[in-house]
Structures are given as C-alpha cells and as structure tokens.
C-alpha cells in the first residue's frame, strides 16, 4: 500500500489515496486500520509506536521514508470524519506491516 502511494506521488498524493479509500465503488483499502476486537483503540499499537521511535532514535533519525509516509497517512485518517465515525483507528498491524513493506521497497 505505501509503496503504491510512494510510487504515485508520495505524501503529496495521500489525499488522492484517501479519496479512493472512501469511494464505495473503489477496491482500494486502508490496511492496518480497524480491528474486530479493539473497536476504539488497539492498545498494542502504543507499544509498536514506542518500538518504532526507539529504532529511529538508535539510528539517529527522526524518520525513514516509509515511516514518514505512514505517519502522514495515519494523521490524516485520524482527523478525517469518515474514519473517525466508523471507529477506524490504527491497529498493531499498521506499523508492523509498513515496516516490512519499507524493508522491501523503501531502501
């Protein structure tokens, strides 16, 4: 998912991606948001965010290409009424999946 967004314009084109996610006729999905058990918030996500920050700190960096895009996408989705009204919050898979994708595509 992030690779496709990056390939199609990166952070500047997140709005286009979000519009496709919201379009009921589109097959585009925002992966890593929502959970069938954790309806409002995935508590495991907090530990994952801390782990990501520790890794970035240990590298002496504030971001990596993949995480910058993932954080921008998360911020937009958390502030968008479409996602908030549907209680679609990032789950633990959001950053785990994006880190794995980043390892493959964002070198």
C-alpha positions in Angstrom: 0.0 0.0 0.0 2.7 2.5 1.0 4.8 1.5 -2.0 1.9 2.3 -4.3 1.3 5.7 -2.7 5.0 6.5 -2.9 5.2 5.4 -6.5 2.2 7.6 -7.3 3.5 10.8 -5.7 4.1 10.1 -2.0 3.0 12.3 0.8 1.7 15.0 -1.6 -0.8 12.4 -3.1 -2.2 11.0 0.1 -5.4 12.9 -0.4 -5.9 11.1 -3.7 -5.4 7.8 -2.0 -7.8 8.7 0.9 -10.5 9.7 -1.7 -10.2 6.2 -3.3 -10.5 4.6 0.1 -13.7 6.5 0.8 -15.2 5.8 -2.6 -17.6 2.8 -2.1 -17.1 1.9 -5.8 -13.3 1.6 -5.4 -11.5 -1.6 -4.3 -8.8 0.5 -2.5 -8.5 -0.3 1.2 -6.6 1.4 4.0 -4.8 -1.6 5.6 -4.0 -1.7 9.3 -7.0 0.4 10.4 -9.8 -1.1 12.4 -10.0 -4.3 14.4 -12.8 -6.6 15.2 -11.9 -6.9 18.9 -10.4 -3.4 19.6 -13.3 -1.2 18.4 -11.9 2.2 19.5 -8.2 1.8 20.0 -5.7 -1.0 19.8 -3.6 -0.9 23.0 -0.9 -3.0 21.3 -0.4 -0.1 18.8 1.1 2.1 21.6 4.0 -0.4 22.2 4.6 -0.7 18.5 4.9 3.1 18.1 7.4 3.2 21.0 9.4 0.5 19.4 9.5 2.4 16.1 10.6 5.5 17.9 13.4 3.6 19.7 14.7 2.2 16.4 14.6 5.7 14.9 16.4 7.1 17.9 19.1 4.4 17.8 19.7 5.3 14.1 19.9 9.0 15.0 17.0 9.7 12.7 13.6 11.3 13.1 12.0 9.3 10.3 12.6 7.0 7.4 10.9 7.3 4.1 8.4 4.6 4.9 7.5 5.8 8.4 7.2 9.4 7.2 4.5 8.4 4.7 2.9 6.0 7.2 2.8 8.8 9.9 1.3 11.3 7.4 -1.4 8.8 6.3 -2.2 7.9 9.9 -2.5 11.6 10.9 -4.9 12.3 8.0 -7.0 9.3 8.7 -7.3 10.0 12.5 -8.6 13.5 11.7 -11.0 12.6 8.9 -14.6 12.2 9.9 -15.1 9.3 7.6 -12.6 7.1 9.6 -13.4 8.6 13.0 -17.2 8.0 12.6 -16.5 4.4 11.6 -14.1 3.9 14.5 -11.2 3.0 12.2 -8.1 3.5 14.2 -4.6 2.2 13.5 -4.1 -1.3 14.8 -0.8 -3.1 15.7 -0.5 -4.3 12.1 -0.4 -0.8 10.7 3.2 -0.1 11.5 4.4 -3.7 11.6 3.1 -4.2 8.0 4.6 -0.9 6.9 8.0 -1.6 8.3 8.0 -4.9 6.5 6.9 -3.2 3.3 9.5 -0.5 3.9 12.2 -3.1 4.2 11.3 -4.4 0.8 10.6 -1.2 -1.1 12.0 1.9 0.6 15.7 1.4 0.5 
